[in-house]
């Protein structure tokens, strides 16, 4: 798979480059919107990942330009902008998915696989051809249950041939799909990789012409015997420890850069507010990439202060925040990945999405944090009048509604959902400050599946959502 990443944060670029390499993704990286357009319109990509805040052309305009010019590859916006309005603008610009920094790398990989599957003719991630089986989730290849030891490029070649098994690939096509635009090798290098891959397949018992040559055209997979059964792949390998080691290695060089950015903020706090806001935005993204959530929130407070409409921000408060951040960052020697304290019942790969509609902004900001340890992806909406637009974009697995909201009543909204053939089976949970039995009965009469009262702990809410999600999966099965 070949991905274009348009991102100007060097720390995040390093993290994603390492993460994608472990999944055998080919990555092109550019650091401004104009270069993003040049690469995206010149080379062929399976997926494009865009930040929103970019030099020369922002990610929203770049996304709109790709769509206006007819480019249909999946686009994922990867940004620190977490508001529901920002997400709506992203989807309106033509994005297929939206992920907020900081993010779980496993979630990003899962979303990438889901986006690519939607545009693929192959409905499942498991690729097979006769006795050969390739599992993209684990990057393992077996032939007649025998595990093959392949190099990265040998694996990439085999996956490419399997994903388009009836296509004849020329050398130029293979070069374009499997090497970055800055690392094109000679044609003899491609033939050398193919020769070694063929030899390993033959050693495992595959026919000598398993990968066949059409002279003058290229390479393709020879049709297997239809009577041969498909092999099973072995269990996945957890790369969490390797990723954590890489985070700590990268933090050694990122920590001094973060402190330099704080020094820049200290110098710019009384004059260049726009530059200070931009620096704070980038610093927040860098800290978020390492899972330093409390430090990231402090920087976002700085970003908000510098972005205030007044030309006279609270310098004393800014100084206190900078000093607090400097002390906090200086104390961080090792990166620790947060883990859930409960016992999540949902497999990480299932990733149910929850849409939450509520006019309480404080509650909306806290809910995604409450649900994250249990593997839920939360989309929040504070403007109920945009409900139907966002619902169609997000297509959630579960829906949480408040009862009383401006312009729209949650009870009436639930009734409309139950009359709509597309959404009548969507699980709906009410979460409200109203605890009287009359309101609860009205909710269940309107079609609610559950009713919860504020305040509620993250554990209790996650358990109720998990129970509902299990039932949905059981019915689907």
Secondary structure, DSSP 8 states (H G I E B T S, - for coil): -EEEEE---HHHHHHHHHHHHHTT-EEEEESBHHHHHHHHHHS--SEEEE-SS-BSS-HHHHHHHHHHTT--SEEEEEES--SHHHHHHHHHTT-SEEEESS--HHHHHHHHHHHHHHTSS--SSEEEETTEEEETTTTEEEETTEEE---HHHHHHHHHHHHTTT--B-HHHHHHHHS-TT----HHHHHHHHHHHHHHHHHTT--TTSEEEETTTEEEE----TTS-----------HHHHHHHHHHHHHHHHHHHHHHHHHHHHHTTS-HHHHHHHHHHHHHHHHHTT-HHHHHHHHHHHHHHTSSSSS--HHHHHHHHHHHHHHHHH--S------SS---S-TTT--EEEEE-S-HHHHHHHHHHHHTTT-EEEEES-GGGHHHHHHHH--SEEEE-SB-SS-BHHHHHHHHHH-TTTTTSEEEEEES---HHHHHHHHHHT-SEEEESS--HHHHHHHHHHHHHHHHHHH-
